[in-house]
């Protein structure tokens, strides 16, 4: 599993993230300020970094610049209590791969980490599947087809992207915010209403197999269960 460095000055949040990721199988080190974070980064080998933006001694943006100057191509996720567009733009300018605004769920953070690590994966021996088995359904993602007992349902692009995200996280919760940002690009109110329509459509398509359920997870999002 990937080794992760978390640099977060809030001891409670930092410990929570570290313990959660470790429990999920990702060895995680934690630093409490930017200077300590840089020292740990230079002394160890990591596969992903999570930096708080506002920290004492050295902020997350400066730390990210110094990490990039070290010449190591490593994904970086920023954590911030701010939601200002300027901060987001600055974060991506210094090489951020993703941006998570506090408060956030641990499940959402984990899904974002997994998505980024898949993009950075260099070994070709575990390619991403093009056809997903969902109970008695076969979902052909490249051709946007949901097949069952010899019949097929042509899906729209948004239906396909949403079903792919759910299939990749089968039996695991997917937060509403994460799904909206991955499929629609942002989690605005209007996109959220649109996603609810698509979820209803997917439920209709999948109802032919009673062993397959697309359920709401209270306070989180959705879960595709087989």
Secondary structure, DSSP 8 states (H G I E B T S, - for coil): ---EEEE-S-HHHHHHHHHHHHHTT--EEEESSHHHHHHHHHHS--SEEEEESS-SSS-HHHHHHHHHHTT---EEEEEES---HHHHHHHHHTT-SEEEESS--HHHHHHHHHHHHHHH---GGG---SEEEETTEEEETTTTEEEETTEEEE--HHHHHHHHHHHHTTTSEEEHHHHHHHHTSS--HHHHHHHHHHHHHHHHHHTTSTT-EEEEETTTEEEEE-
